[in-house]
Amino acid sequence: MFKKLLLSLILLGGVAAGGMVYWAKQPVFDAGQPRPFTIKPGSTLASSVQQIAEAGVGVNPELLELLARATGKGGKLKAGSYVLKPGATPLRLLTQLVRGEFAQESLTVIEGWTFRQMRQAIAAQASLKHDTAALSDAELLAKISPDYSMPEGLFFPDTYLFAKGSSDMQVYKQAHSLLLKRLNQAWEGRDASVPYKTPYEALIMASIVEKETGRRADRNTIAGVFVNRLKIGMLLQTDPTVIYGMGDQYQGVIRKRDLTTDTPYNTYTRAGLPPTPIALPGAESIEAAMHPAQTDALYFVAKGDGSSHFSSSLDEHNQAVNQYQR
């Protein structure tokens, strides 16, 4: 590339060529914070280099335009948002512009969030283009996957990178694709004894485990308790499903009447798994659902330190409740 550059610049004028080559290899700036800039769609080469200079990047726009023409890159610059790091040269800057190495923004989806919370976080991300803002949950899901009717649980909690100005639909599609990949991989390697008929049922269980504990050491045993209950036809009786079914009526406290009020998600009144996941489960909860602990426990109670006490009989469980919660 330097030979081409040198030959091109020699044609433009002898001594000046050497000076241009030297300039092209020097840092635009040596230290400080990375400098962001944006090239608008439809910009010409001249307007592009001017936008870079006006953003405070510190590069000479006339020399940068000349360098772009001499290297044959003048018509290849891509519009978008960029960040130039300290130490980058004009040649490196041109490479970014030609390759479209856009500035990367990030958004983190937290394990245990509901889909509603995920939508709120994405809506609040100012760097995204909000193409889904007017869509209902059902309409959004229909554009991503026609195989499901409810979006809850179908998006993987992770940190997602995107170029500034990207469509928010890109994040949803990426998160859904990653969830299916992780879920199907786990399903292929599942314990043969699990009672789920489909990966989706396993996902429902994973979401319950996710909401029941944040303690890694307890996840598999909690999954084992619920699997034991499913196998003998015992009610799951898990508060997080009741809370999910209450929706906006939940104000931080579950009352006795909430446990007896029937909803599709009340596992105190209905047998089996709820109809959908109740949250976005992470990888560890998915693995726990696929590989529940081999235990005779049918009950557990929070001990107040983040861990749980597991019991195989109701008497032992009641004693644990008295000890840790009453």
N, C-alpha and C positions, 0 to 999 in steps of 0.2 A: 504493500500500500504506500509506503514511504517513497519507493522508487517512482510510482505513478504520480504521487503528489509532487515530488521533486521535478520530474520531467514536465508536468503541467505548469508548475510555477516558473520554471526556467523560461518557458514560452512567454510568460507574463512579464518577465523582466529580471534577468540575471541576479544581481546582488539581492534584490527584494525576495527572491525565492528562498535563499538561505535564511533570511530573517523570518519569513513566514513559517518555514519548517521548524525553526527554533521556537517561535511563539506557539505553534500548535502543540508542542510537546511540554509546555510549561503549565503548572497548575493554574487554574482560573483564580482560585484562592486557596491559601495553605491551611487555614485554621478557622475555628468557629463552628457555628451550627450549619447543617445542611440547608440549602437554599431552594425553596419550592418555586415553581413557575408553571404556567399553563399556556399551551398553544391552542387557540380556538380552531374549531373545525372550519375548513375552507380557507385557511390562511395561506398566503403565498410565502415563498422563501424570505422575501424582504420583510414582510409583516411578522413572520415567525421569529426571526432573529431580533426584531425590535421588541416584541413581547417579552422575550427572554431578558433583554437588557433592562426594560422598564420594570421587570419584577425584582431587580436588584441583584441579579446573579453576578454581575461584575465582569462580563465578557464584552469585548468590543464587537458591536453588531456588524460593522462593515467588514472587519477581518473574518468574522465567523461566516458571513455570507460568501465571501471570497473563497474561504476554505471549503465550504460546502459545494460550491460550483467546481472548484479545481479537483475535488475528489469524486465528482460525479454523483454526489448525494443530495444535490439541491432539490430535486423533485421527489425525494423519498422520505421526507420528514413526516412523522405521524402526529396528528393532533392528540392532545391529552394533557394530563397533569403529571408533572415530573418533580424529582428532587435531585439536585446536584450536590454531591458530597465533597467535603474538603479534600484537596489533592487531585481532583479530577481535572483533566486537561481538555482543551477545546476539541481534540480528536475523540476523547472519551465521551464528551457531551454529544458530538455528532452521532456516535455509535448508539447512545441511548435513544436519540431522536429517530434514527432509522429503524432500530429494532422495536421501538415502542415499549421501552422499559419504563412503564408508568410507575408513579408513586403508589406505594402499597398502603392501603388503610386496613384496619382490622376490626372485627366485631367478635366478641366472645359470647357464646350461648352456654348458659350454666346448666350443669346436671341438676335435674329435679325441677327445673322451670316447667311451667305449663306452656302450651302453644300460645296462649294469650300473652304471657310474659315475653315470649320470643318475638311476637309481632310488635309489642310495645318497644322492645329494644331496637328492633330494625327500623321502626318508624322514627325513632329518636336519633338515628345515625345520619347526621347531616351530610356526610360524604357520599351517601347513596342516592340514586335516582329512584323515587318512590312510585314505581309503576303499578304496584299492587295495592296502593292506599285505598282505592275505591272498591276493591274486591271483598266480598264476604269470605269467611273461612272456606266454605264449600267451593266457591268460585276459584279461589286461589289453588286449592288442592286439585281441582279438576284440570287446571293448566299444568300441574306437575305430574300427577299420577291418577289415572281413571280407575285404578284398582281398589281405591279406598274411599269411604264416604265421610270419614272424620279425620282431621289432621293430627289429633293429639298423639304424641309419642313417635311420630313418623319423621322426626328430624334429629340428627345426632348432635349432642352437645360438644362443641369444640370451638376453636378460634379460627375464623375464616378471614382470609386475605382477599382484597379486591382493589381494583384501580378506582381512584376517586371519580365519581360520576357514573359508576357501574349501576346497572339495574338491580334493585333489591331482589328481583326474581332470581337472579344469579345465585344469591346467597341461599335462598330457599331450595333451589334445585340442587345445589352442592350439598347442603345439609341432609336433604332427603336421600340423595344418591349414596352418601356415606353411611347413613343409617341402614339402608338396605344391604349394603356391602358387609357391614359389621354383623348385622343380624343373620344374614344367610350363611356367613362363615361360621358363626357360633352354632347355628342350627345344624350344620353339617357335622360338627364335632360334638354334638350334645350327648349327654348321658342317655343311654337307651331306655332307662326306667322312667324318664319324665313323662307326665300324663298329658302333655299338650298335643293337640292334633295338628297344629300349624305353627309356623314361626310367629304369626301375629299373636297367638295365645301366649307364647313365651315372652313376647314383647310386653303384653299386659302384665304378666307376672313380674318382669323386670322393673316396670314402672312402680309397682307396689313396693318392691324391695327398695328401690331408690328413695321412696318417700318415707319408708319405715326406719331407715338408719343411714347415717353418713359414715359409719364405722366399717372399714374394710373387713376386719376380722369377723364381724357378725353377719355379713351379707349372705354368705352361703348357708349358714344355719337358719337364718330367717326364711330364706327360700325353701330350705328343707322342712321347716314347720308348715308352711303353706302348702307345699306339695303333699305332705302327710295328710293334711286336712282334705285336700282335693280327692285323694285316693280313697278315703273312708267316707266321703260324702258329708263331712263336717263343714259348717259355715266358716268362712275365712275370718269374719269379724275383725276387719282392719279399719281403723279410724280414718286413714288417709282417703280411702274410697268414699266414705261417708262425707267427708269434707268436700271432696271434689263434686259429689252429687248435690251438695247444698249450694254451690256456686256463690253468688254475691250475698246469700243469706248467712254465710259463715262469717262470724265476727271475732274469731279467735278462741271461742269456747264451744265444745260439744256438750249439749244437754241431753238428758235421758230421752226427751221426746224426739231429738234428732236421730237417735239410734233406732227408734221404733217407727219413724216416718219412712215409708217405703219410697225408694227411688231406684232407678236401674243400677245405681252405684252403691246402694246400701247393702254391704255384705253381712250385715246383721239380720236382714230380712230376706235376702235372696242367696241361694246356693250358687256355688261355682264362681268363676271369674266375672268381673264386671264386663260390660260390652266393649269397652275400649281401654287403652292405656289411660292413666291419670296424670302422666307427666312425661318429660323427656328423659329416659334412662341413659346413664353412661355405660361405658364398656364393662366396668366391673359388675354392675347390676345385671347386665345382659348375660355375662358369664356365670354369675351366681344362679340366675334362673335356669340356665342350661345345665349347670352342674351343682345342684343343691346338695348340701351336706347329708350324709347318711346318718340320721339321728332318729331317736324315738320321741323327741320333743314334739308337743302339740301346742305349747303355750310359750309366750315370752313377755317380759315386762321390762320397761326402761328402768335402769338403776340410778339414773340421775347424773351419771358421769359420761354419758355418751354410749355406754355399753348396755347390754341386755342380759337378763337372767332367763335361762331356758328351763322349762319344766315338762315332764312327761305325764303328769297327773294334775287334775284340777285342784286337789288339796295342796299340792306343792306350789302351784301357781298362786292360789289365794294367799298362802303364807308369804310368798315373794311380793305380792301386791301390798300386803300389810307392811312388810319390811321396807320397801323402797318407795312407795307412793302415799301411804296413809299415815 
